[in-house]
């Protein structure tokens, strides 16, 4: 018997378990986000939900911009 890995076997179980884990975490994160978004919509209406979504987008942009500025170092001055 040949113990070498055959290229026709495809990707292994470790990949699929990792993929499944990422999908479960993404589903949980989406559930939490939509629960908060629905709560804001129910209590404050359209404008409150717009402000909520804008605050999340601005927060993401702020942290992304800081990370990029640190990554580029002295280029951003």
N, CA, C, O and CB atoms as a CASP TS submission, in Angstrom:
PFRMAT TS
TARGET T0000
AUTHOR 0000-0000-0000
METHOD Language model
MODEL 1
PARENT N/A
ATOM      1  N   UNK     1       0.834  -1.188   0.000  1.00  0.00           N
ATOM      2  CA  UNK     1       0.000   0.000   0.000  1.00  0.00           C
ATOM      3  C   UNK     1       0.873   1.243   0.000  1.00  0.00           C
ATOM      4  O   UNK     1       1.931   1.279   0.628  1.00  0.00           O
ATOM      5  CB  UNK     1      -0.946   0.003   1.209  1.00  0.00           C
ATOM      6  N   UNK     2       0.433   2.214  -0.682  1.00  0.00           N
ATOM      7  CA  UNK     2       1.153   3.476  -0.775  1.00  0.00           C
ATOM      8  C   UNK     2       0.562   4.440   0.244  1.00  0.00           C
ATOM      9  O   UNK     2      -0.635   4.725   0.206  1.00  0.00           O
ATOM     10  CB  UNK     2       1.079   4.067  -2.217  1.00  0.00           C
ATOM     11  N   UNK     3       1.392   4.945   1.156  1.00  0.00           N
ATOM     12  CA  UNK     3       0.914   5.853   2.197  1.00  0.00           C
ATOM     13  C   UNK     3       0.986   7.317   1.796  1.00  0.00           C
ATOM     14  O   UNK     3       0.615   8.188   2.584  1.00  0.00           O
ATOM     15  CB  UNK     3       1.703   5.646   3.451  1.00  0.00           C
ATOM     16  N   UNK     4       1.454   7.606   0.591  1.00  0.00           N
ATOM     17  CA  UNK     4       1.528   8.993   0.143  1.00  0.00           C
ATOM     18  C   UNK     4       0.133   9.523  -0.167  1.00  0.00           C
ATOM     19  O   UNK     4      -0.759   8.777  -0.572  1.00  0.00           O
ATOM     20  CB  UNK     4       2.438   9.117  -1.094  1.00  0.00           C
ATOM     21  N   UNK     5      -0.031  10.811   0.029  1.00  0.00           N
ATOM     22  CA  UNK     5      -1.331  11.435  -0.209  1.00  0.00           C
ATOM     23  C   UNK     5      -1.571  11.551  -1.709  1.00  0.00           C
ATOM     24  O   UNK     5      -0.696  11.989  -2.456  1.00  0.00           O
ATOM     25  CB  UNK     5      -1.411  12.831   0.468  1.00  0.00           C
ATOM     26  N   UNK     6      -2.729  11.165  -2.126  1.00  0.00           N
ATOM     27  CA  UNK     6      -3.108  11.228  -3.528  1.00  0.00           C
ATOM     28  C   UNK     6      -3.764  12.581  -3.800  1.00  0.00           C
ATOM     29  O   UNK     6      -4.582  13.036  -3.001  1.00  0.00           O
ATOM     30  CB  UNK     6      -4.064  10.057  -3.903  1.00  0.00           C
ATOM     31  N   UNK     7      -3.423  13.228  -4.907  1.00  0.00           N
ATOM     32  CA  UNK     7      -3.975  14.542  -5.231  1.00  0.00           C
ATOM     33  C   UNK     7      -5.468  14.497  -5.520  1.00  0.00           C
ATOM     34  O   UNK     7      -6.128  15.535  -5.473  1.00  0.00           O
ATOM     35  CB  UNK     7      -3.251  15.124  -6.419  1.00  0.00           C
ATOM     36  N   UNK     8      -6.006  13.357  -5.808  1.00  0.00           N
ATOM     37  CA  UNK     8      -7.429  13.265  -6.124  1.00  0.00           C
ATOM     38  C   UNK     8      -8.294  13.160  -4.867  1.00  0.00           C
ATOM     39  O   UNK     8      -9.518  13.081  -4.972  1.00  0.00           O
ATOM     40  CB  UNK     8      -7.684  12.068  -7.024  1.00  0.00           C
ATOM     41  N   UNK     9      -7.685  13.158  -3.691  1.00  0.00           N
ATOM     42  CA  UNK     9      -8.468  13.037  -2.463  1.00  0.00           C
ATOM     43  C   UNK     9      -9.221  14.312  -2.137  1.00  0.00           C
ATOM     44  O   UNK     9     -10.231  14.252  -1.437  1.00  0.00           O
ATOM     45  CB  UNK     9      -7.569  12.668  -1.307  1.00  0.00           C
ATOM     46  N   UNK    10      -8.779  15.445  -2.606  1.00  0.00           N
ATOM     47  CA  UNK    10      -9.452  16.703  -2.329  1.00  0.00           C
ATOM     48  C   UNK    10      -8.977  17.295  -1.012  1.00  0.00           C
ATOM     49  O   UNK    10      -7.963  16.878  -0.454  1.00  0.00           O
ATOM     50  CB  UNK    10     -10.960  16.505  -2.304  1.00  0.00           C
ATOM     51  N   UNK    11      -9.724  18.266  -0.533  1.00  0.00           N
ATOM     52  CA  UNK    11      -9.350  18.922   0.714  1.00  0.00           C
ATOM     53  C   UNK    11      -9.859  18.093   1.880  1.00  0.00           C
ATOM     54  O   UNK    11     -10.868  17.395   1.784  1.00  0.00           O
ATOM     55  CB  UNK    11      -9.911  20.366   0.777  1.00  0.00           C
ATOM     56  N   UNK    12      -9.132  18.189   2.981  1.00  0.00           N
ATOM     57  CA  UNK    12      -9.401  17.311   4.103  1.00  0.00           C
ATOM     58  C   UNK    12     -10.484  17.798   5.045  1.00  0.00           C
ATOM     59  O   UNK    12     -11.092  18.851   4.858  1.00  0.00           O
ATOM     60  CB  UNK    12      -8.169  17.110   4.860  1.00  0.00           C
ATOM     61  N   UNK    13     -10.697  16.984   6.064  1.00  0.00           N
ATOM     62  CA  UNK    13     -11.713  17.280   7.061  1.00  0.00           C
ATOM     63  C   UNK    13     -11.386  18.490   7.912  1.00  0.00           C
ATOM     64  O   UNK    13     -12.291  19.171   8.394  1.00  0.00           O
ATOM     65  CB  UNK    13     -11.910  16.100   7.939  1.00  0.00           C
ATOM     66  N   UNK    14     -10.094  18.768   8.106  1.00  0.00           N
ATOM     67  CA  UNK    14      -9.701  19.935   8.914  1.00  0.00           C
ATOM     68  C   UNK    14     -10.185  21.220   8.258  1.00  0.00           C
ATOM     69  O   UNK    14     -10.648  22.133   8.942  1.00  0.00           O
ATOM     70  CB  UNK    14      -8.166  19.980   9.104  1.00  0.00           C
ATOM     71  N   UNK    15     -10.081  21.294   6.949  1.00  0.00           N
ATOM     72  CA  UNK    15     -10.570  22.469   6.229  1.00  0.00           C
ATOM     73  C   UNK    15     -12.070  22.639   6.421  1.00  0.00           C
ATOM     74  O   UNK    15     -12.541  23.738   6.716  1.00  0.00           O
ATOM     75  CB  UNK    15     -10.240  22.359   4.738  1.00  0.00           C
ATOM     76  N   UNK    16     -12.826  21.548   6.254  1.00  0.00           N
ATOM     77  CA  UNK    16     -14.278  21.644   6.350  1.00  0.00           C
ATOM     78  C   UNK    16     -14.732  21.965   7.767  1.00  0.00           C
ATOM     79  O   UNK    16     -15.723  22.674   7.944  1.00  0.00           O
ATOM     80  CB  UNK    16     -14.918  20.353   5.884  1.00  0.00           C
ATOM     81  N   UNK    17     -14.033  21.462   8.783  1.00  0.00           N
ATOM     82  CA  UNK    17     -14.376  21.819  10.153  1.00  0.00           C
ATOM     83  C   UNK    17     -14.090  23.295  10.425  1.00  0.00           C
ATOM     84  O   UNK    17     -14.873  23.966  11.097  1.00  0.00           O
ATOM     85  CB  UNK    17     -13.604  20.941  11.140  1.00  0.00           C
ATOM     86  N   UNK    18     -12.982  23.796   9.909  1.00  0.00           N
ATOM     87  CA  UNK    18     -12.670  25.216  10.043  1.00  0.00           C
ATOM     88  C   UNK    18     -13.678  26.074   9.308  1.00  0.00           C
ATOM     89  O   UNK    18     -14.113  27.107   9.817  1.00  0.00           O
ATOM     90  CB  UNK    18     -11.273  25.504   9.526  1.00  0.00           C
ATOM     91  N   UNK    19     -14.047  25.650   8.116  1.00  0.00           N
ATOM     92  CA  UNK    19     -15.039  26.373   7.324  1.00  0.00           C
ATOM     93  C   UNK    19     -16.381  26.405   8.038  1.00  0.00           C
ATOM     94  O   UNK    19     -17.042  27.442   8.085  1.00  0.00           O
ATOM     95  CB  UNK    19     -15.193  25.733   5.941  1.00  0.00           C
ATOM     96  N   UNK    20     -16.779  25.271   8.589  1.00  0.00           N
ATOM     97  CA  UNK    20     -18.034  25.201   9.332  1.00  0.00           C
ATOM     98  C   UNK    20     -17.985  26.100  10.562  1.00  0.00           C
ATOM     99  O   UNK    20     -18.975  26.760  10.878  1.00  0.00           O
ATOM    100  CB  UNK    20     -18.334  23.753   9.744  1.00  0.00           C
ATOM    101  N   UNK    21     -16.862  26.138  11.256  1.00  0.00           N
ATOM    102  CA  UNK    21     -16.710  27.004  12.422  1.00  0.00           C
ATOM    103  C   UNK    21     -16.838  28.469  12.063  1.00  0.00           C
ATOM    104  O   UNK    21     -17.497  29.231  12.770  1.00  0.00           O
ATOM    105  CB  UNK    21     -15.379  26.760  13.084  1.00  0.00           C
ATOM    106  N   UNK    22     -16.211  28.864  10.970  1.00  0.00           N
ATOM    107  CA  UNK    22     -16.299  30.257  10.528  1.00  0.00           C
ATOM    108  C   UNK    22     -17.737  30.607  10.146  1.00  0.00           C
ATOM    109  O   UNK    22     -18.208  31.701  10.457  1.00  0.00           O
ATOM    110  CB  UNK    22     -15.351  30.508   9.335  1.00  0.00           C
ATOM    111  N   UNK    23     -18.430  29.703   9.484  1.00  0.00           N
ATOM    112  CA  UNK    23     -19.812  29.956   9.088  1.00  0.00           C
ATOM    113  C   UNK    23     -20.732  30.072  10.311  1.00  0.00           C
ATOM    114  O   UNK    23     -21.631  30.912  10.329  1.00  0.00           O
ATOM    115  CB  UNK    23     -20.306  28.841   8.160  1.00  0.00           C
ATOM    116  N   UNK    24     -20.513  29.244  11.316  1.00  0.00           N
ATOM    117  CA  UNK    24     -21.327  29.322  12.533  1.00  0.00           C
ATOM    118  C   UNK    24     -21.073  30.652  13.237  1.00  0.00           C
ATOM    119  O   UNK    24     -22.019  31.306  13.673  1.00  0.00           O
ATOM    120  CB  UNK    24     -21.015  28.133  13.486  1.00  0.00           C
ATOM    121  N   UNK    25     -19.810  31.060  13.354  1.00  0.00           N
ATOM    122  CA  UNK    25     -19.500  32.346  13.984  1.00  0.00           C
ATOM    123  C   UNK    25     -20.085  33.515  13.195  1.00  0.00           C
ATOM    124  O   UNK    25     -20.575  34.473  13.792  1.00  0.00           O
ATOM    125  CB  UNK    25     -17.988  32.517  14.119  1.00  0.00           C
ATOM    126  N   UNK    26     -20.043  33.451  11.883  1.00  0.00           N
ATOM    127  CA  UNK    26     -20.620  34.508  11.055  1.00  0.00           C
ATOM    128  C   UNK    26     -22.137  34.565  11.239  1.00  0.00           C
ATOM    129  O   UNK    26     -22.713  35.652  11.284  1.00  0.00           O
ATOM    130  CB  UNK    26     -20.269  34.283   9.570  1.00  0.00           C
ATOM    131  N   UNK    27     -22.778  33.420  11.343  1.00  0.00           N
ATOM    132  CA  UNK    27     -24.228  33.394  11.550  1.00  0.00           C
ATOM    133  C   UNK    27     -24.590  33.980  12.915  1.00  0.00           C
ATOM    134  O   UNK    27     -25.572  34.713  13.035  1.00  0.00           O
ATOM    135  CB  UNK    27     -24.763  31.954  11.431  1.00  0.00           C
ATOM    136  N   UNK    28     -23.808  33.664  13.932  1.00  0.00           N
ATOM    137  CA  UNK    28     -24.061  34.215  15.268  1.00  0.00           C
ATOM    138  C   UNK    28     -23.864  35.731  15.262  1.00  0.00           C
ATOM    139  O   UNK    28     -24.668  36.461  15.841  1.00  0.00           O
ATOM    140  CB  UNK    28     -23.130  33.555  16.317  1.00  0.00           C
ATOM    141  N   UNK    29     -22.794  36.210  14.609  1.00  0.00           N
ATOM    142  CA  UNK    29     -22.541  37.647  14.526  1.00  0.00           C
ATOM    143  C   UNK    29     -23.676  38.352  13.770  1.00  0.00           C
ATOM    144  O   UNK    29     -24.111  39.429  14.176  1.00  0.00           O
ATOM    145  CB  UNK    29     -21.184  37.917  13.834  1.00  0.00           C
ATOM    146  N   UNK    30     -24.150  37.757  12.685  1.00  0.00           N
ATOM    147  CA  UNK    30     -25.252  38.350  11.925  1.00  0.00           C
ATOM    148  C   UNK    30     -26.527  38.378  12.760  1.00  0.00           C
ATOM    149  O   UNK    30     -27.272  39.358  12.723  1.00  0.00           O
ATOM    150  CB  UNK    30     -25.490  37.569  10.619  1.00  0.00           C
ATOM    151  N   UNK    31     -26.780  37.316  13.510  1.00  0.00           N
ATOM    152  CA  UNK    31     -27.954  37.274  14.373  1.00  0.00           C
ATOM    153  C   UNK    31     -27.913  38.386  15.418  1.00  0.00           C
ATOM    154  O   UNK    31     -28.909  39.073  15.640  1.00  0.00           O
ATOM    155  CB  UNK    31     -28.058  35.913  15.057  1.00  0.00           C
ATOM    156  N   UNK    32     -26.771  38.556  16.050  1.00  0.00           N
ATOM    157  CA  UNK    32     -26.632  39.609  17.058  1.00  0.00           C
ATOM    158  C   UNK    32     -26.807  40.987  16.429  1.00  0.00           C
ATOM    159  O   UNK    32     -27.498  41.841  16.985  1.00  0.00           O
ATOM    160  CB  UNK    32     -25.264  39.514  17.753  1.00  0.00           C
ATOM    161  N   UNK    33     -26.182  41.209  15.267  1.00  0.00           N
ATOM    162  CA  UNK    33     -26.309  42.502  14.596  1.00  0.00           C
ATOM    163  C   UNK    33     -27.763  42.799  14.246  1.00  0.00           C
ATOM    164  O   UNK    33     -28.250  43.900  14.503  1.00  0.00           O
ATOM    165  CB  UNK    33     -25.448  42.531  13.330  1.00  0.00           C
ATOM    166  N   UNK    34     -28.456  41.829  13.662  1.00  0.00           N
ATOM    167  CA  UNK    34     -29.837  42.072  13.253  1.00  0.00           C
ATOM    168  C   UNK    34     -30.781  42.186  14.440  1.00  0.00           C
ATOM    169  O   UNK    34     -31.806  42.860  14.348  1.00  0.00           O
ATOM    170  CB  UNK    34     -30.306  40.969  12.336  1.00  0.00           C
ATOM    171  N   UNK    35     -30.454  41.541  15.548  1.00  0.00           N
ATOM    172  CA  UNK    35     -31.256  41.724  16.756  1.00  0.00           C
ATOM    173  C   UNK    35     -31.139  43.164  17.253  1.00  0.00           C
ATOM    174  O   UNK    35     -32.143  43.795  17.585  1.00  0.00           O
ATOM    175  CB  UNK    35     -30.816  40.735  17.858  1.00  0.00           C
ATOM    176  N   UNK    36     -29.903  43.684  17.304  1.00  0.00           N
ATOM    177  CA  UNK    36     -29.711  45.076  17.715  1.00  0.00           C
ATOM    178  C   UNK    36     -30.356  46.034  16.716  1.00  0.00           C
ATOM    179  O   UNK    36     -31.008  47.001  17.110  1.00  0.00           O
ATOM    180  CB  UNK    36     -28.215  45.393  17.858  1.00  0.00           C
ATOM    181  N   UNK    37     -30.177  45.766  15.445  1.00  0.00           N
ATOM    182  CA  UNK    37     -30.743  46.637  14.419  1.00  0.00           C
ATOM    183  C   UNK    37     -32.270  46.645  14.496  1.00  0.00           C
ATOM    184  O   UNK    37     -32.886  47.705  14.385  1.00  0.00           O
ATOM    185  CB  UNK    37     -30.285  46.189  13.022  1.00  0.00           C
ATOM    186  N   UNK    38     -32.874  45.497  14.682  1.00  0.00           N
ATOM    187  CA  UNK    38     -34.326  45.413  14.818  1.00  0.00           C
ATOM    188  C   UNK    38     -34.821  46.117  16.067  1.00  0.00           C
ATOM    189  O   UNK    38     -35.864  46.770  16.052  1.00  0.00           O
ATOM    190  CB  UNK    38     -34.767  43.967  14.841  1.00  0.00           C
ATOM    191  N   UNK    39     -34.067  45.982  17.144  1.00  0.00           N
ATOM    192  CA  UNK    39     -34.443  46.668  18.385  1.00  0.00           C
ATOM    193  C   UNK    39     -34.387  48.181  18.200  1.00  0.00           C
ATOM    194  O   UNK    39     -35.286  48.901  18.635  1.00  0.00           O
ATOM    195  CB  UNK    39     -33.519  46.239  19.544  1.00  0.00           C
ATOM    196  N   UNK    40     -33.315  48.661  17.545  1.00  0.00           N
ATOM    197  CA  UNK    40     -33.198  50.107  17.294  1.00  0.00           C
ATOM    198  C   UNK    40     -34.319  50.570  16.378  1.00  0.00           C
ATOM    199  O   UNK    40     -34.889  51.640  16.594  1.00  0.00           O
ATOM    200  CB  UNK    40     -31.821  50.452  16.671  1.00  0.00           C
ATOM    201  N   UNK    41     -34.646  49.783  15.358  1.00  0.00           N
ATOM    202  CA  UNK    41     -35.723  50.156  14.436  1.00  0.00           C
ATOM    203  C   UNK    41     -37.062  50.212  15.181  1.00  0.00           C
ATOM    204  O   UNK    41     -37.852  51.130  14.960  1.00  0.00           O
ATOM    205  CB  UNK    41     -35.803  49.150  13.255  1.00  0.00           C
ATOM    206  N   UNK    42     -37.318  49.249  16.050  1.00  0.00           N
ATOM    207  CA  UNK    42     -38.597  49.202  16.763  1.00  0.00           C
ATOM    208  C   UNK    42     -38.720  50.344  17.768  1.00  0.00           C
ATOM    209  O   UNK    42     -39.812  50.879  17.966  1.00  0.00           O
ATOM    210  CB  UNK    42     -38.754  47.859  17.479  1.00  0.00           C
ATOM    211  N   UNK    43     -37.623  50.718  18.397  1.00  0.00           N
ATOM    212  CA  UNK    43     -37.712  51.758  19.423  1.00  0.00           C
ATOM    213  C   UNK    43     -37.554  53.165  18.862  1.00  0.00           C
ATOM    214  O   UNK    43     -38.152  54.104  19.385  1.00  0.00           O
ATOM    215  CB  UNK    43     -36.667  51.522  20.480  1.00  0.00           C
ATOM    216  N   UNK    44     -36.763  53.328  17.811  1.00  0.00           N
ATOM    217  CA  UNK    44     -36.475  54.677  17.342  1.00  0.00           C
ATOM    218  C   UNK    44     -36.914  54.984  15.942  1.00  0.00           C
ATOM    219  O   UNK    44     -36.959  56.155  15.563  1.00  0.00           O
ATOM    220  CB  UNK    44     -35.057  54.921  17.437  1.00  0.00           C
ATOM    221  N   UNK    45     -37.239  53.990  15.157  1.00  0.00           N
ATOM    222  CA  UNK    45     -37.686  54.221  13.791  1.00  0.00           C
ATOM    223  C   UNK    45     -36.530  54.289  12.799  1.00  0.00           C
ATOM    224  O   UNK    45     -35.406  53.871  13.078  1.00  0.00           O
ATOM    225  CB  UNK    45     -38.485  55.495  13.725  1.00  0.00           C
ATOM    226  N   UNK    46     -36.856  54.833  11.633  1.00  0.00           N
ATOM    227  CA  UNK    46     -35.908  54.862  10.524  1.00  0.00           C
ATOM    228  C   UNK    46     -34.663  55.678  10.845  1.00  0.00           C
ATOM    229  O   UNK    46     -33.545  55.224  10.600  1.00  0.00           O
ATOM    230  CB  UNK    46     -36.577  55.420   9.290  1.00  0.00           C
ATOM    231  N   UNK    47     -34.841  56.862  11.383  1.00  0.00           N
ATOM    232  CA  UNK    47     -33.696  57.749  11.607  1.00  0.00           C
ATOM    233  C   UNK    47     -32.748  57.189  12.666  1.00  0.00           C
ATOM    234  O   UNK    47     -31.531  57.304  12.529  1.00  0.00           O
ATOM    235  CB  UNK    47     -34.177  59.139  12.024  1.00  0.00           C
ATOM    236  N   UNK    48     -33.290  56.590  13.709  1.00  0.00           N
ATOM    237  CA  UNK    48     -32.436  55.988  14.735  1.00  0.00           C
ATOM    238  C   UNK    48     -31.663  54.808  14.155  1.00  0.00           C
ATOM    239  O   UNK    48     -30.486  54.625  14.467  1.00  0.00           O
ATOM    240  CB  UNK    48     -33.278  55.534  15.948  1.00  0.00           C
ATOM    241  N   UNK    49     -32.311  54.012  13.321  1.00  0.00           N
ATOM    242  CA  UNK    49     -31.601  52.881  12.720  1.00  0.00           C
ATOM    243  C   UNK    49     -30.548  53.362  11.729  1.00  0.00           C
ATOM    244  O   UNK    49     -29.488  52.749  11.608  1.00  0.00           O
ATOM    245  CB  UNK    49     -32.588  51.937  12.023  1.00  0.00           C
ATOM    246  N   UNK    50     -30.826  54.444  11.025  1.00  0.00           N
ATOM    247  CA  UNK    50     -29.831  55.018  10.131  1.00  0.00           C
ATOM    248  C   UNK    50     -28.618  55.518  10.919  1.00  0.00           C
ATOM    249  O   UNK    50     -27.479  55.294  10.511  1.00  0.00           O
ATOM    250  CB  UNK    50     -30.447  56.162   9.312  1.00  0.00           C
ATOM    251  N   UNK    51     -28.857  56.189  12.035  1.00  0.00           N
ATOM    252  CA  UNK    51     -27.764  56.671  12.882  1.00  0.00           C
ATOM    253  C   UNK    51     -26.979  55.498  13.448  1.00  0.00           C
ATOM    254  O   UNK    51     -25.750  55.548  13.514  1.00  0.00           O
ATOM    255  CB  UNK    51     -28.304  57.551  14.024  1.00  0.00           C
ATOM    256  N   UNK    52     -27.678  54.440  13.860  1.00  0.00           N
ATOM    257  CA  UNK    52     -27.022  53.236  14.382  1.00  0.00           C
ATOM    258  C   UNK    52     -26.109  52.621  13.324  1.00  0.00           C
ATOM    259  O   UNK    52     -24.950  52.315  13.601  1.00  0.00           O
ATOM    260  CB  UNK    52     -28.071  52.204  14.845  1.00  0.00           C
ATOM    261  N   UNK    53     -26.634  52.443  12.117  1.00  0.00           N
ATOM    262  CA  UNK    53     -25.840  51.856  11.040  1.00  0.00           C
ATOM    263  C   UNK    53     -24.664  52.757  10.666  1.00  0.00           C
ATOM    264  O   UNK    53     -23.565  52.266  10.409  1.00  0.00           O
ATOM    265  CB  UNK    53     -26.718  51.601   9.811  1.00  0.00           C
ATOM    266  N   UNK    54     -24.889  54.070  10.633  1.00  0.00           N
ATOM    267  CA  UNK    54     -23.816  55.015  10.307  1.00  0.00           C
ATOM    268  C   UNK    54     -22.731  54.993  11.379  1.00  0.00           C
ATOM    269  O   UNK    54     -21.546  55.085  11.056  1.00  0.00           O
ATOM    270  CB  UNK    54     -24.379  56.439  10.154  1.00  0.00           C
ATOM    271  N   UNK    55     -23.117  54.874  12.647  1.00  0.00           N
ATOM    272  CA  UNK    55     -22.131  54.816  13.727  1.00  0.00           C
ATOM    273  C   UNK    55     -21.271  53.561  13.615  1.00  0.00           C
ATOM    274  O   UNK    55     -20.064  53.613  13.850  1.00  0.00           O
ATOM    275  CB  UNK    55     -22.830  54.856  15.092  1.00  0.00           C
ATOM    276  N   UNK    56     -21.880  52.443  13.261  1.00  0.00           N
ATOM    277  CA  UNK    56     -21.108  51.209  13.073  1.00  0.00           C
ATOM    278  C   UNK    56     -20.148  51.364  11.893  1.00  0.00           C
ATOM    279  O   UNK    56     -18.986  50.969  11.987  1.00  0.00           O
ATOM    280  CB  UNK    56     -22.054  49.997  12.844  1.00  0.00           C
ATOM    281  N   UNK    57     -20.617  51.932  10.793  1.00  0.00           N
ATOM    282  CA  UNK    57     -19.761  52.129   9.618  1.00  0.00           C
ATOM    283  C   UNK    57     -18.616  53.094   9.917  1.00  0.00           C
ATOM    284  O   UNK    57     -17.482  52.857   9.499  1.00  0.00           O
ATOM    285  CB  UNK    57     -20.588  52.654   8.439  1.00  0.00           C
ATOM    286  N   UNK    58     -18.901  54.167  10.629  1.00  0.00           N
ATOM    287  CA  UNK    58     -17.850  55.124  10.982  1.00  0.00           C
ATOM    288  C   UNK    58     -16.838  54.503  11.937  1.00  0.00           C
ATOM    289  O   UNK    58     -15.638  54.748  11.812  1.00  0.00           O
ATOM    290  CB  UNK    58     -18.461  56.380  11.610  1.00  0.00           C
ATOM    291  N   UNK    59     -17.305  53.709  12.881  1.00  0.00           N
ATOM    292  CA  UNK    59     -16.388  53.026  13.799  1.00  0.00           C
ATOM    293  C   UNK    59     -15.475  52.057  13.065  1.00  0.00           C
ATOM    294  O   UNK    59     -14.275  52.000  13.334  1.00  0.00           O
ATOM    295  CB  UNK    59     -17.172  52.280  14.871  1.00  0.00           C
ATOM    296  N   UNK    60     -16.048  51.293  12.133  1.00  0.00           N
ATOM    297  CA  UNK    60     -15.234  50.377  11.328  1.00  0.00           C
ATOM    298  C   UNK    60     -14.209  51.152  10.506  1.00  0.00           C
ATOM    299  O   UNK    60     -13.046  50.757  10.431  1.00  0.00           O
ATOM    300  CB  UNK    60     -16.129  49.528  10.400  1.00  0.00           C
ATOM    301  N   UNK    61     -14.634  52.250   9.894  1.00  0.00           N
ATOM    302  CA  UNK    61     -13.724  53.061   9.092  1.00  0.00           C
ATOM    303  C   UNK    61     -12.608  53.668   9.917  1.00  0.00           C
ATOM    304  O   UNK    61     -11.467  53.748   9.461  1.00  0.00           O
ATOM    305  CB  UNK    61     -14.484  54.153   8.395  1.00  0.00           C
ATOM    306  N   UNK    62     -12.928  54.097  11.132  1.00  0.00           N
ATOM    307  CA  UNK    62     -11.920  54.684  12.019  1.00  0.00           C
ATOM    308  C   UNK    62     -10.836  53.666  12.358  1.00  0.00           C
ATOM    309  O   UNK    62      -9.647  53.965  12.247  1.00  0.00           O
ATOM    310  CB  UNK    62     -12.577  55.207  13.309  1.00  0.00           C
ATOM    311  N   UNK    63     -11.239  52.467  12.770  1.00  0.00           N
ATOM    312  CA  UNK    63     -10.254  51.457  13.140  1.00  0.00           C
ATOM    313  C   UNK    63      -9.473  50.950  11.927  1.00  0.00           C
ATOM    314  O   UNK    63      -8.283  50.655  12.035  1.00  0.00           O
ATOM    315  CB  UNK    63     -10.940  50.293  13.837  1.00  0.00           C
ATOM    316  N   UNK    64     -10.135  50.850  10.778  1.00  0.00           N
ATOM    317  CA  UNK    64      -9.442  50.446   9.561  1.00  0.00           C
ATOM    318  C   UNK    64      -8.400  51.480   9.165  1.00  0.00           C
ATOM    319  O   UNK    64      -7.280  51.126   8.794  1.00  0.00           O
ATOM    320  CB  UNK    64     -10.438  50.237   8.421  1.00  0.00           C
ATOM    321  N   UNK    65      -8.765  52.766   9.242  1.00  0.00           N
ATOM    322  CA  UNK    65      -7.843  53.840   8.876  1.00  0.00           C
ATOM    323  C   UNK    65      -6.640  53.881   9.814  1.00  0.00           C
ATOM    324  O   UNK    65      -5.511  54.087   9.368  1.00  0.00           O
ATOM    325  CB  UNK    65      -8.566  55.187   8.891  1.00  0.00           C
ATOM    326  N   UNK    66      -6.875  53.687  11.105  1.00  0.00           N
ATOM    327  CA  UNK    66      -5.755  53.672  12.058  1.00  0.00           C
ATOM    328  C   UNK    66      -4.805  52.514  11.766  1.00  0.00           C
ATOM    329  O   UNK    66      -3.586  52.673  11.831  1.00  0.00           O
ATOM    330  CB  UNK    66      -6.279  53.571  13.505  1.00  0.00           C
ATOM    331  N   UNK    67      -5.367  51.347  11.444  1.00  0.00           N
ATOM    332  CA  UNK    67      -4.531  50.189  11.144  1.00  0.00           C
ATOM    333  C   UNK    67      -3.702  50.427   9.885  1.00  0.00           C
ATOM    334  O   UNK    67      -2.519  50.090   9.843  1.00  0.00           O
ATOM    335  CB  UNK    67      -5.395  48.935  10.979  1.00  0.00           C
ATOM    336  N   UNK    68      -4.321  51.004   8.867  1.00  0.00           N
ATOM    337  CA  UNK    68      -3.585  51.285   7.633  1.00  0.00           C
ATOM    338  C   UNK    68      -2.498  52.332   7.857  1.00  0.00           C
ATOM    339  O   UNK    68      -1.411  52.233   7.289  1.00  0.00           O
ATOM    340  CB  UNK    68      -4.544  51.755   6.539  1.00  0.00           C
ATOM    341  N   UNK    69      -2.791  53.333   8.683  1.00  0.00           N
ATOM    342  CA  UNK    69      -1.777  54.361   8.966  1.00  0.00           C
ATOM    343  C   UNK    69      -0.588  53.756   9.701  1.00  0.00           C
ATOM    344  O   UNK    69       0.554  54.118   9.417  1.00  0.00           O
ATOM    345  CB  UNK    69      -2.384  55.510   9.799  1.00  0.00           C
ATOM    346  N   UNK    70      -0.824  52.857  10.625  1.00  0.00           N
ATOM    347  CA  UNK    70       0.272  52.195  11.330  1.00  0.00           C
ATOM    348  C   UNK    70       1.039  51.264  10.412  1.00  0.00           C
ATOM    349  O   UNK    70       2.258  51.134  10.528  1.00  0.00           O
ATOM    350  CB  UNK    70      -0.257  51.419  12.526  1.00  0.00           C
ATOM    351  N   UNK    71       0.330  50.615   9.497  1.00  0.00           N
ATOM    352  CA  UNK    71       0.977  49.691   8.562  1.00  0.00           C
ATOM    353  C   UNK    71       1.893  50.434   7.601  1.00  0.00           C
ATOM    354  O   UNK    71       2.978  49.956   7.271  1.00  0.00           O
ATOM    355  CB  UNK    71      -0.073  48.901   7.777  1.00  0.00           C
ATOM    356  N   UNK    72       1.458  51.591   7.160  1.00  0.00           N
ATOM    357  CA  UNK    72       2.259  52.363   6.203  1.00  0.00           C
ATOM    358  C   UNK    72       3.362  53.164   6.861  1.00  0.00           C
ATOM    359  O   UNK    72       4.295  53.610   6.192  1.00  0.00           O
ATOM    360  CB  UNK    72       1.374  53.292   5.427  1.00  0.00           C
ATOM    361  N   UNK    73       3.264  53.348   8.165  1.00  0.00           N
ATOM    362  CA  UNK    73       4.331  54.002   8.917  1.00  0.00           C
ATOM    363  C   UNK    73       4.485  55.469   8.571  1.00  0.00           C
ATOM    364  O   UNK    73       3.538  56.247   8.678  1.00  0.00           O
ATOM    365  CB  UNK    73       5.629  53.298   8.678  1.00  0.00           C
ATOM    366  N   UNK    74       5.677  55.835   8.157  1.00  0.00           N
ATOM    367  CA  UNK    74       5.996  57.239   7.943  1.00  0.00           C
ATOM    368  C   UNK    74       5.422  57.804   6.646  1.00  0.00           C
ATOM    369  O   UNK    74       5.563  59.002   6.401  1.00  0.00           O
ATOM    370  CB  UNK    74       7.478  57.419   7.948  1.00  0.00           C
ATOM    371  N   UNK    75       4.795  57.009   5.824  1.00  0.00           N
ATOM    372  CA  UNK    75       4.214  57.509   4.586  1.00  0.00           C
ATOM    373  C   UNK    75       3.014  58.399   4.836  1.00  0.00           C
ATOM    374  O   UNK    75       2.701  59.259   4.013  1.00  0.00           O
ATOM    375  CB  UNK    75       3.819  56.363   3.699  1.00  0.00           C
ATOM    376  N   UNK    76       2.327  58.204   5.972  1.00  0.00           N
ATOM    377  CA  UNK    76       1.134  58.986   6.291  1.00  0.00           C
ATOM    378  C   UNK    76       1.501  59.974   7.382  1.00  0.00           C
ATOM    379  O   UNK    76       1.495  59.635   8.565  1.00  0.00           O
ATOM    380  CB  UNK    76      -0.054  58.069   6.737  1.00  0.00           C
ATOM    381  N   UNK    77       1.817  61.189   6.986  1.00  0.00           N
ATOM    382  CA  UNK    77       2.153  62.248   7.945  1.00  0.00           C
ATOM    383  C   UNK    77       1.567  63.550   7.507  1.00  0.00           C
ATOM    384  O   UNK    77       1.739  64.564   8.184  1.00  0.00           O
ATOM    385  CB  UNK    77       3.660  62.387   8.110  1.00  0.00           C
TER
END
